[in-house]
Amino acid sequence: MKIAEMDTYSDAEKIILAEQLWDSVSKENLIISDEVKLELDVRLENLEDKKTKLFSWTEVKQHLNTIR
């Protein structure tokens, strides 16, 4: 889907539009499978137990640049 004249908006305006679009999505009707819920619970538990390695945005960008 292409939104006409998207190029005429500034980055800030595009961010605001994306936020408004995201906020308009009904969270009540959002369906998440039990498999996804379980995976999210595992990831949250690993994060809380400090079993997950976190990376800075700079580290992520450097990694992406090395694999391209």
ZAMARGU-4260 file (C-alpha; in steps of 0.2 Angstrom, whole numbers, plus 5000, padded with zeros to 4 digits):
<rodrens>
0) 5000/5000/5000 | 5007/5017/4995 | 5000/5033/5003 | 4999/5047/4990 | 5011/5062/4993
5) 5020/5053/5008 | 5036/5062/5002 | 5028/5079/5006 | 5028/5076/5025 | 5043/5079/5036
10) 5050/5065/5046 | 5043/5072/5062 | 5025/5073/5054 | 5028/5055/5048 | 5032/5049/5066
15) 5016/5058/5073 | 5006/5050/5059 | 5013/5033/5064 | 5010/5035/5082 | 4992/5040/5078
20) 4989/5025/5067 | 4997/5014/5081 | 4986/5021/5094 | 4970/5019/5083 | 4973/5000/5083
25) 4961/4991/5095 | 4971/4982/5108 | 4955/4973/5114 | 4954/4964/5098 | 4972/4960/5096
30) 4974/4941/5095 | 4991/4933/5101 | 4993/4915/5100 | 4998/4904/5116 | 5014/4900/5107
35) 5019/4919/5106 | 5013/4923/5123 | 5024/4909/5130 | 5039/4915/5120 | 5036/4933/5127
40) 5035/4926/5145 | 5051/4917/5142 | 5060/4932/5135 | 5053/4943/5150 | 5059/4931/5163
45) 5076/4930/5155 | 5077/4948/5155 | 5072/4950/5173 | 5085/4936/5178 | 5098/4945/5168
50) 5101/4930/5156 | 5099/4941/5141 | 5113/4951/5134 | 5108/4969/5129 | 5116/4979/5115
55) 5117/4998/5113 | 5110/5006/5097 | 5128/5010/5092 | 5132/4991/5094 | 5117/4986/5084
60) 5121/4998/5070 | 5140/4992/5069 | 5134/4974/5068 | 5122/4978/5054 | 5136/4987/5045
65) 5147/4971/5046 | 5134/4959/5039 | 5129/4969/5024
</rodrens>
